Amino acid sequence: MFETAEIGHRIDKAGYEQEEPLLRVRLLNLQYALLRAKKFPVIIIIGGVDGAGKGETLHILHTWMDPRNILTTAFGEPSDEERDRPRMWRYWRALPPKGRIGILFGAWHTGPIQDRVMGSSDDADLFRATQRIVNHERMLVDEGALLLKFWFHLSKKAQKKRLHALEKDPQTRWRITETDWERFKHYDKFRAVSERALRDTSTGHAPWTIVDGTDPHFRYITVGRAIADALERRLADDTVPPVQPVPPPEPPADGRTLLSALDYSQKLDHKDYEKALEHEQGRLSLLTRHKKFTTRSVIAVFEGVDAAGKGGAIRRLVSGLDARRYSVIPIAAPTEEERAQPYLWRFWRHLPRLGRVTVFDRSWYGRVLVERVEGFCAEAEWMRAYGEINDFEEQLTEAGAILVKFWMTVTPAEQLARFQAREKSPFKNFKITPKDWRNREKAPLYDRAICDMIDQTNTRHAPWTIVPANDKHFARITVFQTVSCAIEEALGR
Amino acid sequence: MFETAEIGHRIDKAGYEQEEPLLRVRLLNLQYALLRAKKFPVIIIIGGVDGAGKGETLHILHTWMDPRNILTTAFGEPSDEERDRPRMWRYWRALPPKGRIGILFGAWHTGPIQDRVMGSSDDADLFRATQRIVNHERMLVDEGALLLKFWFHLSKKAQKKRLHALEKDPQTRWRITETDWERFKHYDKFRAVSERALRDTSTGHAPWTIVDGTDPHFRYITVGRAIADALERRLADDTVPPVQPVPPPEPPADGRTLLSALDYSQKLDHKDYEKALEHEQGRLSLLTRHKKFTTRSVIAVFEGVDAAGKGGAIRRLVSGLDARRYSVIPIAAPTEEERAQPYLWRFWRHLPRLGRVTVFDRSWYGRVLVERVEGFCAEAEWMRAYGEINDFEEQLTEAGAILVKFWMTVTPAEQLARFQAREKSPFKNFKITPKDWRNREKAPLYDRAICDMIDQTNTRHAPWTIVPANDKHFARITVFQTVSCAIEEALGR
């Protein structure tokens, strides 16, 4: 990985002074073209060893381009708000919207490499982390981002020389502390670990550019050219990305599906319901006040057919919770700011801190349901969404979230009855629109999408609960019990 | 303040059971009407003494209305990200957008009252804090919010009775700890301080409703009715708020203004500029790396006429800074999410943490410049904006920010020359649009707005620096020196 970066590169002053002004003008013009086109974001990652000129290069980029349209984030110690969420949360917060350049100074690679060097993780952990990074980067690229990754390298000899030189000069001596030499001791280990991590995360869609950090001129020109070339190519590229010819899963040959096999006759009479409701409210209330719950969170996802009673189930569920400690996030059409980001961004921004409960009334599954059926996204997009969603959910659960997902469904006859009742009720008729009737006609397409979704995303860490909801009482109690059982299991009670 | 709340109120079970279902339906319908109209946000503040049923009332509101459209935030210990910013930042984060109900559980009143009770502040501090609250609430109301404030009260006798009762019952004994009795000791002080704070912040536009917390039925019905009545009244109110007939400041009788009195002949030749630039970059770089700077931040605001060289000045200024520690926020038209909030919201969201620098390329002053001149807001709105902005900036500086504000200006002849040069340059012609020519025709209106702005907002803690920028060199060095001098003064160097 580092071979070419160690053969010794340099650009002399004359060469630099000739190229630099041209490169600046080129970069600045490309940056403005990007801003005007507003078609994709540019994400530049800067990583590498200490003293290889990362900071200086960042500075040069800010000088060459218009810093008003660069969003730079340097990742140091996470804040307490960040520590309470999946590791990737802080990086999602820093993503640039379409048309802007975002520079991540030390991004998602830093943690896994450091953990392995310091011995707090093993090879298997590192491998899992790099696989996650590969998936994450592929998702960003698939969502349209131009992703450029630069790794600044110094050979061991060059590093040693640099430390000695700084130490000798009275002007710079203060910059070298014990810590620097301490870190130098780990050079070989760091090199080995980062080499592996870089190789595993250097993919066709997001390769690393290794930059020899010895000579400032060389590294500035290398990075500047790489950015300009990539931006130019991408801005000129008017081709629509070819739709991957992945055939969507076929329905079962006998027509029997998860939905048709459901038992819709399950019921709970009023008296039993009232009793069960009170019991379940108390149970959930105690569980979420449990001491152990302060290091966990609950994310409950509600999806379902129209008029299946999602709203009612959510209202009952949260009635057992302390209103100070939960939020319900209703998902409607994305806002302008959300549309300028990868589609999962608008869910990341609502993730709860530890000790809290967040209920999503509709969710990221819109991607593989309404967006698939209505053609709001391409086939390739919803096909890859299954894997992206599984990755996302795995990150949630690893960070302590207890994830429960409900698909609430009623039979077509029951849905019809409820639609008609809504139309007649003066309090509920705003809840029914021509869109609902249209959706009903598309039921077969939706059924197929639902079954595919459950097959593809019913994972061990984030299982689906399909709730036959013809009987509202039964459905609501099922929801309660599922949530409480999941918490009990997670708290080991 | 608390007299009526201590005479003993209650609603019996029968009365409650009769009113409750009607009130629920009414509230739910009003909530949906609010959501559909999307014209204003509702902010409900819940404060008061321990054990007066605040939490239960919150819970009831969540049960009565649709919790999917209530944003509740309970304010406990601030996070580290919150501590690094003005006290009000966390409340701005929690504001509901138009059409939604936001419940703030313990809001901006809590801190000042507690500080005074615990003796960490004096009467003058409390008074300043309540005046700030009055201004803040007036701003919210003026921006269209429906603001409802409930204070839950228990008399000393009732509080004592409650603590004893809980302690006696084996089922509830665990709820009472030493801390509760400790707090009870402060009852009189707490009552006196909160009475004063409530009186000072109970204004015509945002009065407190004091709720006797003894009887649950009474408090639920009181709060529910108050919300329903206020919402109903406001939703029915189609009148456009009368424009306050405040005459805008008159121009001076002799026509001499801040702008016409400027000396535009100040210059710096190229050699002196290069030398000064290098010196100033180094100076600013050292200042922002100074140990003392970790408890401060810099907020630099750039405003100015078109083609005055704001962009160039900003680029030079940040070239002296560590790219990891500053952001430049270009202010364009507000996004959809920003339009659903008070106009200052979009600036609050970009405030830097301590130790950082944020440059605003255009700013909140748009309110009293372009929005005034182009008629994007009413006269009453920009007239009150001066005071709102002064309040805002005072909060910034109190929280450690060093605030510098630049008005960059060129003579009409110089502006014309720059416009023409831009039109000819292939790299810059996108920077000039018909709008720029139109703005130029409105110069007299803008001049008036600019002079008013400077007169109204040139405060001790946030002074304006007017930069005659006919000579770019002179302007850029002036900007540098102003920022560095402000930091030096703030760090006491």
HADDOCK unambig.tbl for C-alpha pairs under 7 A between the chains (distance, minus, plus):
assign (segid A and resid 58 and name CA) (segid B and resid 323 and name CA) 6.45 0.50 0.50
assign (segid A and resid 59 and name CA) (segid B and resid 322 and name CA) 6.88 0.50 0.50
assign (segid A and resid 59 and name CA) (segid B and resid 323 and name CA) 5.46 0.50 0.50
assign (segid A and resid 63 and name CA) (segid B and resid 319 and name CA) 6.13 0.50 0.50
assign (segid A and resid 66 and name CA) (segid B and resid 315 and name CA) 6.98 0.50 0.50
assign (segid A and resid 67 and name CA) (segid B and resid 315 and name CA) 6.61 0.50 0.50
assign (segid A and resid 67 and name CA) (segid B and resid 328 and name CA) 6.62 0.50 0.50
assign (segid A and resid 68 and name CA) (segid B and resid 328 and name CA) 4.89 0.50 0.50
assign (segid A and resid 68 and name CA) (segid B and resid 329 and name CA) 6.27 0.50 0.50
assign (segid A and resid 68 and name CA) (segid B and resid 330 and name CA) 5.96 0.50 0.50
assign (segid A and resid 71 and name CA) (segid B and resid 327 and name CA) 6.77 0.50 0.50
assign (segid A and resid 72 and name CA) (segid B and resid 324 and name CA) 6.48 0.50 0.50
assign (segid A and resid 73 and name CA) (segid B and resid 324 and name CA) 6.31 0.50 0.50
assign (segid A and resid 74 and name CA) (segid B and resid 324 and name CA) 5.31 0.50 0.50
assign (segid A and resid 79 and name CA) (segid B and resid 80 and name CA) 6.58 0.50 0.50
assign (segid A and resid 79 and name CA) (segid B and resid 81 and name CA) 6.81 0.50 0.50
assign (segid A and resid 80 and name CA) (segid B and resid 79 and name CA) 6.59 0.50 0.50
assign (segid A and resid 80 and name CA) (segid B and resid 80 and name CA) 6.44 0.50 0.50
assign (segid A and resid 81 and name CA) (segid B and resid 79 and name CA) 6.81 0.50 0.50
assign (segid A and resid 315 and name CA) (segid B and resid 66 and name CA) 6.97 0.50 0.50
assign (segid A and resid 315 and name CA) (segid B and resid 67 and name CA) 6.60 0.50 0.50
assign (segid A and resid 319 and name CA) (segid B and resid 63 and name CA) 6.14 0.50 0.50
assign (segid A and resid 322 and name CA) (segid B and resid 59 and name CA) 6.88 0.50 0.50
assign (segid A and resid 323 and name CA) (segid B and resid 58 and name CA) 6.45 0.50 0.50
assign (segid A and resid 323 and name CA) (segid B and resid 59 and name CA) 5.47 0.50 0.50
assign (segid A and resid 324 and name CA) (segid B and resid 72 and name CA) 6.48 0.50 0.50
assign (segid A and resid 324 and name CA) (segid B and resid 73 and name CA) 6.31 0.50 0.50
assign (segid A and resid 324 and name CA) (segid B and resid 74 and name CA) 5.31 0.50 0.50
assign (segid A and resid 327 and name CA) (segid B and resid 71 and name CA) 6.78 0.50 0.50
assign (segid A and resid 328 and name CA) (segid B and resid 67 and name CA) 6.62 0.50 0.50
assign (segid A and resid 328 and name CA) (segid B and resid 68 and name CA) 4.89 0.50 0.50
assign (segid A and resid 329 and name CA) (segid B and resid 68 and name CA) 6.27 0.50 0.50
assign (segid A and resid 330 and name CA) (segid B and resid 68 and name CA) 5.95 0.50 0.50
assign (segid A and resid 335 and name CA) (segid B and resid 336 and name CA) 6.82 0.50 0.50
assign (segid A and resid 336 and name CA) (segid B and resid 335 and name CA) 6.82 0.50 0.50
assign (segid A and resid 336 and name CA) (segid B and resid 336 and name CA) 6.27 0.50 0.50
